[in-house]
């Protein structure tokens, strides 16, 4: 999934988001500069390495294993006109690698846009 959006009016910034669902690659850019990236991940975050400290509605309980259903990336853009940006990716509970995910973009805690796809 790849999309981009503008943030700010007097000081506009272009945010680009890329998520490669096959191998979990992530890249977030602001004005062409990478601010977050992950190159490879086959599995969603689980509680196998550390407890998942997230709300119950954002995880799936499979007995002794919990799987994170919603991943979030938050950052701030702007120097003089600051805005907080949060991108959320929500996966389905079953066969998540084969089904589209839902992506939500929030700017200053207001939903800016929503996408669904691979």
Secondary structure, 3 states (H helix, E strand, C coil): CEEEEEECCCCCEEEEEEEECCCCEEEEEECCEEEEEECCCCCCCECCCCCCCCCHHHEEEECCEEEECEEEEEEEECCCCCEEEEEEEECCCCCHHHCCEEEEEEECCEEEEEEEEC
